[in-house]
Amino acid sequence: MRSALIAATAIATGLTITSTPAKAVGNLNLICSADVVICEQMKESFEKENDIKVNMVRLSSGETYAKIRAEARNPKTDLWWAGTGDPHLQAAAEDLTLEYKSPMLDQLQDWAQKQAESAGYKTVGVYAGALGWGYNTDIFTAKGFKEPKCWADLLDPALKGEIQIANPNSSGTAYTALASLVQIMGEEPAFDYLKKLNANVSQYTKSGSAPVKAAARGETALGIVFMHDAVAQTVEGFPVKSVAPCEGTGYEIGSMSIIKGAKNLDNAKAWYDWALKPEVQSRMKDAKSFQLPSNKTAEVPKEAPRFEDIKLIDYDFKTYGDPAKRKQLLERWDREISASAN
């Protein structure tokens, strides 16, 4: 009787009854798969411009994909921003993310719109960057190493123990490298190559950008990474030179997805639309983030490696963004490469 009376009074006075907990209003649970500096900048900028508190966790793309799969029945994340597009596409294929057509969509580059279309609008491209490596010029000079201009050059026996690359199970960067080599060489030759490269790899890191950060600090000679991550170290003043492989290379479309079952859906959409604005993407360079922005009118950082200067392969996002293909390649990598890692 008492609850009925309260409800009747509320209706009579024009109040709205909602079952949504008050604490959920004004919150956004976000996973960021970019470098921690740009993650923090985006969080702080969004909170200044919106009355929404962002609860952010920084995880690599592979870790995020595993997390949202594990939590599919009871999602704890509202939005996944950045990280390589392949795992975003895999999440879309498994119906882990939500279809959303942002009103900003028509302002985006063709490659960003195609990424959205191919996923049934369950993800969208926010930036792009080519795969390559960065090497420490001081170490190369001191040890007399030849500059590696091609994938084949990384097999030089002189580079034994001098290379780092991430683990493709946790890192979208490393999965892009694996998928790129398979597309450039064919699967059998690519795995033969990776077995030989393994002799020169000192560490398979968890994070995709960690190898070139280690090279910048002089902890290793070379890191296989996205070129913009190598450029970021150069801009910071480290003796790092970035290289685009002569045989050709793959690239990423860093993406963004709303998680299916998001508890703070309106706030997730608010971030989604905001993150596609030209002024927001133009500020990414201030956090030493030198990718190519997806908004056509966003300012392209002068340091950003341009696609027109790089020999890019026609990267097959549909095939290598398929969960079954990912599983097959990673299982083979675990069996043939990881099992024999130094």
Helices and strands as residue ranges (DSSP letters): H 2-12, G 22-24, E 27-32, H 36-49, E 53-58, H 61-70, E 79-81, H 85-93, G 105-107, H 110-118, E 124-136, H 137-143, G 151-155, G 157-159, E 163-166, H 172-185, H 187-198, E 201-205, H 210-216, E 222-226, H 227-235, E 240-243, E 251-258, H 265-275, H 278-282, G 283-287, E 292-293, G 307-309, H 317-320, H 323-336, G 338-340
